[in-house]
Amino acid sequence: MNDIKLARINNIFLGVTDLARSAAFYRETLGLDLQFEMDGFVFLNAGGVALALSTAHAGLATPPAGATEVVFGVDDVTATHEALLSRGVEFLSAPRNVTGDQWAANFRDPDGHLLSIFGPERASST
């Protein structure tokens, strides 16, 4: 049993209070593709990991549940920031350099989950 290790995340579940509202935010505003949905759940393609929205999970957390942040890797933080602003996303701060050549900008979903975009300030011109 010593050779067993957890090495891959398949799903991330976020508890949501209004499934239709949250699904619209993640699909229409953020552009994630629908994988499938079932009663109380919506599964979205988040680049190799399924991001699942769940009304059942909304009641599982007991405050304070700890800080959680879902980070979306992007090729151009500036362009993504501008595109999301035009779709009505309210950022907590302007894009900022966080480490080396990597930039980030944070925002919240309709239920208050902390989200961010992360990557180079601008797309490389190769």
C-alpha positions, 0 to 999 in steps of 0.5 A, a space after each residue: 500500500 505504500 506505492 499508492 498516491 493521489 496524483 490527479 484531480 478529476 473534479 472540483 465541487 463548488 456549493 452553489 445556492 442557485 444552480 441556474 444562476 451559477 451555471 449561466 455565470 460559468 458557461 456564459 460569462 467565463 466560457 466553460 463548456 457543459 459536460 453534463 448535468 443532472 438533478 442538483 449538479 452541473 459539470 463543466 469542462 475546466 481543461 482536464 478537470 471537471 468543475 462541478 456546481 452543486 446545490 447539495 454541496 452548498 450546505 456542507 461547509 461550516 464557516 469558517 471552511 478555510 480559504 479556497 481559490 479556483 485559479 484559471 490559467 490563461 495565455 494573456 491576463 490583460 486580454 482575459 481581464 478586459 474580456 471578462 470586464 466587458 461581460 460584467 465580471 467585477 474584479 477585486 483588483 486590477 491585474 498585478 504581477 505576482 511572481 516572475 513573469 506571471 500575473 493574476 487578477 481575482 474576482 468572485 462568482 455569484 456565491 462568493 467563491 474566490 476565482 482568479 485568472 493567472 498567466 503571463 501579462 500578455 500573450 507571447 508574440 511567437 
